[in-house]
Each structure stands twice: as structure tokens, then as C-alpha cells.
Amino acid sequence: MSSFKLITRRELMARGLGLVGVGTVLPEFLVRTALAGPQAEPGQRVLVVLQFSGGHDALSALVPYAHDAYHKARKATRINEQEVLKLNNELGLHPNLTGFKELLDEGAFAALPGVGYPEPNYSHFTATDIWHTARYLARNEPYGWIGRAVDCGHQGNVDPTLSIAVGTGQTPRVLLGREHPGIAFNRPESFAYTAARNDPRRAELYHRLNDHEESQAASNLSFISATAVHASQSSEKIRKLATEYKPKAEYPRSPLGNNLRAISGLIAGGLSTRVFFTHTGGFDTHGGQRPRHDRLMADVNACVLAFQRDLARQGQAQRVLTMTTSEFGRRVMENGSQGTDHGAAAAQFMFGPGLKPGIHGAHPSLTDLQGGGGGSLKHATDFRSVYATVLEKWLGIPSQPVLQEKFPLVDCIA
């Protein structure tokens, strides 16, 4: 008879779900236990995190058009007053962000100027880790803030779909948790649980799982079997939802459009996911920034607007909040290559009817800067305050156990 080697939950999370071997035979009662285990309730609120990878020049998205210092610092990258979509007598949106303005007029858009942290890091990798872990010493933190949040809010829940990254080759650090490592895929229609996909005998095993009856089992075995069952079933459901989904809005045929379309389909399909993560790149604009950034803004605008329209027509918009992040902003002064270099604080955007719309917080000074060269904006809002806000006021998860500190909340969620 085949034997099952007991391992700990931590070993399972560290080594991956594919550990469950071909010779493993799992008792039927464990399958029943797994399927009856605690699940996320349908209809719960969902957070979508959209990362602008590369370091976004938010001064070219939320434009301080009325400030002389902006016009003095920018020439090739400047967006003039007659171009911007004015929000007030100081700030306006990039001319390609017409959808953002539509959403604002409908009460479903908020902007947070100058989000960052003290003593900023200007390395793509280190800064990304800091944002993903919500830790200054990110190299010492194996888990992401979303992973820790799911661990905190869903203890004992073996559902692997609680956090999903779409459009990534591997699970990003932001999703990694001690108990909930998250799942990731580039294209949901081709997603399969690795253990089942790589060996058809395992696939058959996970479907049957009924060869034995046992009276008792170790808790680790129960946990591992439950994880395997849910991982296998979830991959099948994700593929089915992706292939059968019919969106109610037209998405751009771009990577971001495809990713947001997939996320909308998974939300509409009833997955228990609390947090989705996706990203779009090209924001490291050291040279020739204006035409590149114009194209990026056009794509982001069209994709986000399609996503919001689709969610609304599917009857899902009220429970979904989308939030942008980026590892850093750009310097105020443009460089000699008609671009901008790595900076510090930058604006974050939020989308959804559950917001208090508008601009939350004052824009940072364009003359009282930090760092050398062209100078970087000082942060007005700590990014962990934004995280704390979405955790507590949107997801209903206490922020202090996740962030290890108590941060003031931003009054941007209704």
C-alpha cells in the first residue's frame, strides 16, 4: 500500500502545493472535511491592486498645472494648463484620463497626492519590496502585506483563491502569507493546479480521493489534503470562468485590458477572492517620456473605465475597490533626455462607488524637496496609512496585526 509522508503546514507552504505525491491516497472523509471547511462568504468586498511598474511620474497624471515651479522644472514633459482636465484651481488630470474624470463625476474616483514614506529608497527592487511587504527592512520580511492580511482575516480557511495575481509569471511577494501563499497565472484560461497538470495520475487522484476510510487523521494531513482538494477544484473553476465569461464592456486588447477582463470574470463568477493583484509596465521613463507616458495613460484610462463599466453592468461594482500603487514617483526636474529619474512620493488613485470621491490631502510642495539632482517630492501621506484604510474600512481586517503599527486612516472610503 502507498504511504503518505506527513509534513508540516509551513513546509507545504514553503515547498509548494505540488508536494502531494502520486502514490498518495487521501481518505474520503478528509475530502468531505475539506469541502465543508470554512469558506469566504460570497458577496464579500473585493480589493483590486493595480501596480504601475517602473516608477510612475504621477506629476504627469495628477498635474499641478497652476504652480510656477512645475512649469520651470518641466519643458519636454510638461502638460500645459490648456491640456489638463481640471479638477480644481490647482490640479488637473492628464488629457488622456477622460475616463477617470467620468468616474469622478459619477462619484467613483479618488486621488491621494504625495503618498510615500520617510527616507525613501530609489532602487526598483528594494522599493518594490518595501511597498509589497510594508516594511522598511523588507529583506527580513518573507511575507507581503496582502498575504499577512489574508492570514489575519481568514485563519483556518484553506481556500487558495483568497488572493490571486493575474498576469504574473509567479506569485508576487505582496501575496505571500504564512498560511495563504496566493496563486498566480498569466492567463486564467490556461491555469491549472501544478500537481494535476504535470501528472495525469495526480489529476485523477484529486478527482477520486476515495480509496480509503480512516477514523482519524493528523491535523497536518487534514490541512494538506484540504489544500490539495481546493487547489485542484479552484484551477478548474478558474479555467471555466475564464473561457465562458462574456464581459458587458469592451476592453482594450492590451495586457492590462486582458488582465482586468479576467479579474472581472472571476469576480462575476463568484470566486471567494478578497484581493486581486495585477500590474502594467513601462513607467520607467528616463528618456522620451511624453509620448510614452501619453500612450500609457491612454491604455490605463481605457482599461480601468472598461473594468468599472463591466463591474457595474454585472452588478458587482458596489463591492469592488481598485487601488493603484507604484514603487516610487519621479523627480520634479526633468532630465536632459526629455524624461524623469527615480523619485519618491507620488499620487495614488482609487476607483469604485464605495469611495468618497475627490482629492484627499494637500499636494506636496514642488520647492521643498528631498534628495539631490532634480529633487523628489516629500510624502504627505504614508503609504501604510492607505493600506490601513483599505484593510479596516474596506476589507474589514484589523490593520495593526498586519502592519505591526497603528497608522492614521485616510478619509476616502464612504
C-alpha positions as CSV (number, residue, x, y, z in Angstrom):
1,M,0.0,0.0,0.0
2,S,1.2,3.5,-0.8
3,S,2.2,5.7,2.1
4,F,1.8,9.4,2.8
5,K,4.7,11.2,4.3
6,L,3.5,13.7,6.9
7,I,4.9,17.2,6.6
8,T,4.0,20.4,8.4
9,R,1.9,23.2,7.0
10,R,4.9,25.5,6.9
11,E,6.8,23.0,4.8
12,L,3.9,22.7,2.5
13,M,3.7,26.5,2.1
14,A,7.4,26.8,1.6
15,R,7.8,24.0,-0.9
16,G,4.6,24.4,-2.9
17,L,1.3,22.7,-3.3
18,G,2.7,20.2,-5.8
19,L,4.2,18.2,-2.9
20,V,1.2,15.9,-2.7
21,G,2.6,12.8,-4.4
22,V,1.3,10.4,-7.0
23,G,1.2,7.5,-4.5
24,T,-0.8,9.5,-2.0
25,V,-4.2,8.1,-1.2
26,L,-6.4,10.5,0.7
27,P,-9.4,9.3,2.8
28,E,-12.8,10.2,1.6
29,F,-13.8,11.7,4.9
30,L,-10.9,14.2,4.6
31,V,-12.3,15.3,1.2
32,R,-15.7,15.8,2.9
33,T,-14.0,17.8,5.7
34,A,-12.1,19.9,3.1
35,L,-15.1,20.7,1.1
36,A,-17.1,21.6,4.3
37,G,-14.3,23.7,5.7
38,P,-14.6,27.5,6.3
39,Q,-15.0,29.4,3.1
40,A,-15.1,33.1,2.3
41,E,-18.7,34.3,2.0
42,P,-20.0,35.1,-1.5
43,G,-20.6,38.8,-2.0
44,Q,-17.8,40.0,0.3
45,R,-15.9,43.1,-0.6
46,V,-13.0,42.8,-3.0
47,L,-9.8,44.8,-3.4
48,V,-8.0,45.0,-6.7
49,V,-4.4,46.3,-6.6
50,L,-3.1,47.7,-9.9
51,Q,0.7,48.3,-9.8
52,F,2.3,50.8,-12.2
53,S,5.7,49.0,-12.5
54,G,8.8,51.1,-13.1
55,G,8.0,54.2,-11.0
56,H,5.2,56.4,-12.2
57,D,5.6,60.1,-12.9
58,A,2.4,61.0,-11.1
59,L,3.1,64.7,-11.8
60,S,2.1,63.9,-15.4
61,A,-1.1,62.2,-14.3
62,L,-2.3,64.4,-11.5
63,V,-0.8,67.6,-12.9
64,P,-0.1,70.7,-10.6
65,Y,-0.8,72.9,-13.6
66,A,-1.2,76.1,-11.6
67,H,2.3,76.0,-9.9
68,D,5.1,78.0,-11.5
69,A,7.6,75.6,-10.0
70,Y,6.1,72.8,-12.2
71,H,6.4,74.8,-15.4
72,K,10.0,75.8,-14.5
73,A,11.0,72.2,-13.8
74,R,9.3,70.7,-16.8
75,K,9.7,71.5,-20.5
76,A,9.6,68.4,-22.8
77,T,7.5,66.5,-20.2
78,R,5.2,69.4,-19.2
79,I,1.4,69.2,-19.6
80,N,0.1,72.7,-20.1
81,E,-2.9,74.2,-18.5
82,Q,-5.0,74.2,-21.6
83,E,-4.4,70.4,-22.0
84,V,-5.3,69.2,-18.5
85,L,-8.8,68.0,-17.3
86,K,-9.1,70.5,-14.5
87,L,-10.3,69.2,-11.1
88,N,-9.8,72.4,-9.2
89,N,-7.9,75.6,-9.5
90,E,-4.6,73.8,-8.7
91,L,-4.7,70.3,-10.1
92,G,-5.9,68.5,-13.2
93,L,-5.7,65.1,-14.9
94,H,-3.7,64.1,-17.9
95,P,-5.7,64.8,-21.0
96,N,-5.9,61.1,-21.8
97,L,-7.6,60.3,-18.5
98,T,-11.1,61.2,-19.6
99,G,-12.5,58.0,-18.1
100,F,-11.0,59.0,-14.7
101,K,-12.9,62.3,-15.0
102,E,-16.1,60.5,-15.9
103,L,-15.7,58.3,-12.8
104,L,-15.1,61.3,-10.6
105,D,-18.2,63.0,-11.9
106,E,-20.1,59.8,-11.0
107,G,-18.6,59.6,-7.5
108,A,-16.3,56.7,-8.2
109,F,-12.8,58.2,-8.3
110,A,-10.4,59.5,-5.6
111,A,-6.9,60.8,-5.8
112,L,-4.3,60.8,-2.9
113,P,-1.4,63.2,-3.7
114,G,2.0,62.6,-2.4
115,V,1.9,59.0,-1.0
116,G,5.2,57.6,0.2
117,Y,7.3,57.1,3.3
118,P,10.3,58.6,5.2
119,E,13.8,58.0,3.9
120,P,12.7,56.7,0.5
121,N,14.6,54.1,-1.5
122,Y,15.3,54.7,-5.2
123,S,16.1,51.1,-6.3
124,H,13.3,49.4,-8.2
125,F,13.8,46.1,-6.5
126,T,14.2,47.4,-2.9
127,A,11.4,50.0,-3.2
128,T,9.0,47.4,-4.7
129,D,9.8,45.0,-1.8
130,I,9.1,47.9,0.7
131,W,5.7,48.5,-0.9
132,H,4.9,44.8,-1.1
133,T,5.8,44.0,2.5
134,A,5.0,47.3,4.1
135,R,8.4,47.0,5.9
136,Y,11.5,49.2,5.7
137,L,13.7,46.2,6.2
138,A,11.9,44.3,3.5
139,R,14.7,41.8,3.0
140,N,14.0,40.5,6.5
141,E,10.2,40.0,5.8
142,P,9.2,36.9,3.8
143,Y,5.5,37.8,3.7
144,G,3.6,40.5,1.8
145,W,1.1,42.8,3.4
146,I,-1.8,41.2,1.4
147,G,-0.6,37.7,2.4
148,R,-0.5,38.7,6.1
149,A,-3.9,40.4,5.8
150,V,-5.5,37.2,4.3
151,D,-3.8,35.2,7.1
152,C,-5.2,37.5,9.7
153,G,-8.7,37.8,8.3
154,H,-9.2,34.2,7.2
155,Q,-7.5,31.9,9.8
156,G,-8.3,28.3,9.2
157,N,-9.6,28.8,5.7
158,V,-7.9,26.5,3.2
159,D,-9.4,28.3,0.2
160,P,-6.4,29.0,-2.1
161,T,-8.3,31.6,-4.2
162,L,-8.5,34.2,-1.4
163,S,-5.7,36.1,-3.1
164,I,-4.9,35.9,-6.8
165,A,-2.3,37.6,-9.0
166,V,-3.3,37.9,-12.7
167,G,-0.8,38.5,-15.4
168,T,2.3,37.5,-13.4
169,G,4.6,34.6,-14.1
170,Q,4.9,33.8,-10.4
171,T,3.2,34.8,-7.2
172,P,4.4,38.3,-6.3
173,R,5.8,38.8,-2.8
174,V,2.9,41.0,-1.9
175,L,0.5,38.0,-1.9
176,L,2.7,35.6,0.1
177,G,1.4,34.7,3.5
178,R,2.4,32.1,6.1
179,E,-0.9,30.1,5.6
180,H,-2.1,31.6,2.4
181,P,0.6,31.8,-0.3
182,G,-1.8,33.0,-3.0
183,I,-1.9,31.8,-6.6
184,A,-0.8,33.4,-9.8
185,F,-1.1,32.9,-13.5
186,N,-0.5,34.8,-16.8
187,R,-3.7,33.6,-18.5
188,P,-6.6,32.2,-16.5
189,E,-7.9,30.0,-19.3
190,S,-4.6,28.1,-19.3
191,F,-4.3,28.0,-15.5
192,A,-4.0,24.5,-13.9
193,Y,-3.0,23.3,-10.4
194,T,0.6,22.3,-11.0
195,A,0.4,18.9,-9.3
196,A,-2.5,17.9,-11.5
197,R,-1.3,19.4,-14.7
198,N,2.2,17.9,-14.6
199,D,0.9,14.3,-13.9
200,P,-2.4,13.0,-15.1
201,R,-2.4,10.3,-12.4
202,R,-2.4,13.1,-9.8
203,A,-5.3,14.8,-11.6
204,E,-7.2,11.5,-11.4
205,L,-6.3,11.2,-7.8
206,Y,-7.6,14.6,-6.9
207,H,-10.9,13.9,-8.6
208,R,-11.4,10.5,-6.9
209,L,-9.8,10.8,-3.5
210,N,-12.0,8.0,-2.2
211,D,-9.9,4.8,-1.9
212,H,-9.8,4.6,1.9
213,E,-11.8,5.2,5.0
214,E,-9.9,6.3,8.1
215,S,-11.3,7.1,11.6
216,Q,-8.7,9.7,12.5
217,A,-6.1,11.8,10.8
218,A,-3.4,14.2,11.9
219,S,-4.3,17.9,11.6
220,N,-1.4,18.4,9.2
221,L,-2.7,15.7,6.9
222,S,-6.2,17.2,7.0
223,F,-4.8,20.6,6.2
224,I,-2.7,19.3,3.3
225,S,-5.4,17.2,1.8
226,A,-7.9,20.1,2.1
227,T,-5.4,22.4,0.4
228,A,-4.9,19.9,-2.5
229,V,-8.6,19.4,-3.0
230,H,-9.3,23.2,-3.1
231,A,-6.3,23.9,-5.3
232,S,-7.4,21.3,-7.9
233,Q,-11.0,22.4,-7.8
234,S,-10.2,26.1,-7.9
235,S,-8.0,25.7,-11.0
236,E,-10.8,24.0,-12.9
237,K,-13.3,26.7,-11.8
238,I,-10.9,29.5,-12.9
239,R,-10.4,28.0,-16.3
240,K,-14.1,27.5,-16.7
241,L,-14.9,31.1,-15.7
242,A,-12.3,32.5,-18.0
243,T,-13.4,30.6,-21.1
244,E,-17.1,31.1,-20.6
245,Y,-17.1,34.8,-19.4
246,K,-18.9,37.3,-21.5
247,P,-18.0,40.8,-20.5
248,K,-20.5,43.6,-20.6
249,A,-17.9,46.2,-21.7
250,E,-15.3,46.3,-24.5
251,Y,-11.8,46.0,-23.1
252,P,-8.7,47.1,-25.0
253,R,-6.7,44.2,-26.4
254,S,-3.7,45.1,-24.3
255,P,-2.1,43.1,-21.4
256,L,-3.7,45.3,-18.8
257,G,-7.1,45.0,-20.6
258,N,-6.8,41.2,-20.7
259,N,-5.9,41.1,-17.0
260,L,-8.7,43.3,-15.9
261,R,-11.2,41.5,-18.1
262,A,-10.1,38.2,-16.4
263,I,-10.4,39.7,-12.9
264,S,-13.9,40.9,-13.7
265,G,-14.9,37.4,-14.9
266,L,-13.6,35.8,-11.8
267,I,-15.5,38.3,-9.6
268,A,-18.7,37.9,-11.5
269,G,-18.2,34.1,-11.4
270,G,-18.5,34.1,-7.6
271,L,-14.9,33.2,-6.6
272,S,-14.3,33.9,-2.9
273,T,-11.2,36.0,-3.7
274,R,-10.7,39.0,-1.4
275,V,-7.7,40.6,-3.1
276,F,-6.6,40.5,-6.8
277,F,-3.3,41.9,-7.9
278,T,-2.2,42.8,-11.4
279,H,0.3,45.2,-13.0
280,T,1.2,47.1,-16.1
281,G,4.7,48.2,-17.0
282,G,6.6,50.8,-19.0
283,F,6.7,53.5,-16.4
284,D,10.5,53.8,-16.0
285,T,10.6,56.9,-18.3
286,H,14.2,58.1,-18.2
287,G,14.0,59.3,-21.8
288,G,11.4,60.4,-24.3
289,Q,8.8,60.4,-21.6
290,R,5.9,62.5,-23.1
291,P,4.8,60.2,-26.0
292,R,5.4,57.0,-23.9
293,H,3.5,58.3,-20.9
294,D,0.7,59.6,-23.2
295,R,0.3,56.0,-24.5
296,L,0.4,54.5,-21.0
297,M,-2.3,56.9,-19.8
298,A,-4.5,56.2,-22.8
299,D,-4.3,52.4,-22.1
300,V,-4.7,52.7,-18.4
301,N,-7.7,55.0,-18.9
302,A,-9.5,52.7,-21.3
303,C,-8.8,49.6,-19.3
304,V,-9.9,51.0,-16.0
305,L,-13.0,52.5,-17.4
306,A,-14.0,49.3,-19.2
307,F,-13.4,47.4,-15.9
308,Q,-15.6,49.8,-13.9
309,R,-18.3,49.7,-16.6
310,D,-18.2,45.9,-16.8
311,L,-18.4,45.5,-13.0
312,A,-21.4,47.9,-12.8
313,R,-23.3,46.0,-15.6
314,Q,-22.5,42.7,-13.9
315,G,-23.9,44.1,-10.6
316,Q,-20.6,43.8,-8.9
317,A,-19.3,47.4,-8.7
318,Q,-20.6,48.1,-5.2
319,R,-18.3,45.5,-3.7
320,V,-15.1,46.2,-5.6
321,L,-12.5,48.8,-4.8
322,T,-9.5,49.3,-7.1
323,M,-6.3,51.0,-5.9
324,T,-3.1,51.9,-7.8
325,T,0.4,51.6,-6.5
326,S,4.0,52.2,-7.8
327,E,7.3,51.6,-6.2
328,F,8.1,55.3,-6.4
329,G,7.4,58.5,-8.3
330,R,9.8,60.6,-10.4
331,R,11.9,63.6,-9.7
332,V,10.3,67.0,-10.1
333,M,13.0,68.4,-12.5
334,E,13.1,66.6,-15.9
335,N,16.5,65.3,-17.1
336,G,18.5,66.0,-20.2
337,S,16.9,63.1,-22.1
338,Q,13.4,64.5,-22.0
339,G,12.5,62.1,-19.2
340,T,12.5,62.0,-15.5
341,D,14.6,60.0,-13.0
342,H,13.7,58.0,-9.9
343,G,11.9,60.0,-7.2
344,A,10.0,59.4,-4.1
345,A,6.3,60.3,-3.3
346,A,3.6,60.1,-5.9
347,A,-0.2,60.1,-6.2
348,Q,-2.3,57.0,-5.8
349,F,-5.7,56.6,-7.4
350,M,-8.8,54.7,-6.3
351,F,-11.8,53.6,-8.2
352,G,-15.3,52.4,-7.2
353,P,-18.7,53.6,-6.0
354,G,-17.7,52.9,-2.3
355,L,-15.4,55.9,-2.2
356,K,-15.7,59.5,-1.0
357,P,-14.8,61.0,-4.4
358,G,-12.3,63.8,-5.0
359,I,-8.8,64.7,-3.9
360,H,-7.8,63.7,-0.4
361,G,-5.0,65.6,1.1
362,A,-2.8,68.6,0.0
363,H,-0.4,68.2,-2.8
364,P,3.3,68.2,-1.6
365,S,5.4,71.2,-2.2
366,L,7.2,71.5,-5.5
367,T,10.0,73.5,-4.0
368,D,10.6,72.0,-0.6
369,L,12.1,68.8,-1.9
370,Q,14.3,65.9,-0.7
371,G,17.3,64.2,-2.4
372,G,19.8,65.5,-4.9
373,G,19.5,66.2,-8.6
374,G,16.1,67.3,-9.6
375,G,14.7,66.7,-6.1
376,S,11.9,64.4,-5.1
377,L,8.5,65.2,-3.5
378,K,8.2,64.7,0.2
379,H,5.4,62.4,1.2
380,A,2.2,63.9,2.6
381,T,0.6,60.5,3.3
382,D,2.3,57.4,4.5
383,F,1.5,54.5,2.1
384,R,0.8,52.3,5.2
385,S,-2.0,54.7,6.1
386,V,-3.5,53.9,2.7
387,Y,-3.1,50.2,3.4
388,A,-4.6,50.5,6.8
389,T,-7.6,52.3,5.4
390,V,-8.4,49.7,2.8
391,L,-7.8,46.9,5.3
392,E,-10.1,48.3,8.0
393,K,-12.7,50.3,6.1
394,W,-13.0,48.1,3.0
395,L,-11.9,44.6,3.8
396,G,-12.9,44.6,7.5
397,I,-9.5,43.3,8.6
398,P,-7.7,44.9,11.5
399,S,-4.6,46.7,10.3
400,Q,-2.3,46.7,13.3
401,P,-1.6,42.9,13.3
402,V,-0.8,43.2,9.6
403,L,1.3,46.4,9.6
404,Q,2.6,46.0,13.2
405,E,1.8,49.6,13.9
406,K,-1.3,51.7,14.1
407,F,-1.4,54.2,11.2
408,P,-3.9,57.1,10.8
409,L,-6.7,56.3,8.3
410,V,-7.4,58.4,5.2
411,D,-11.0,59.6,5.0
412,C,-11.5,58.4,1.4
413,I,-13.9,55.4,1.8
414,A,-17.6,56.1,2.4
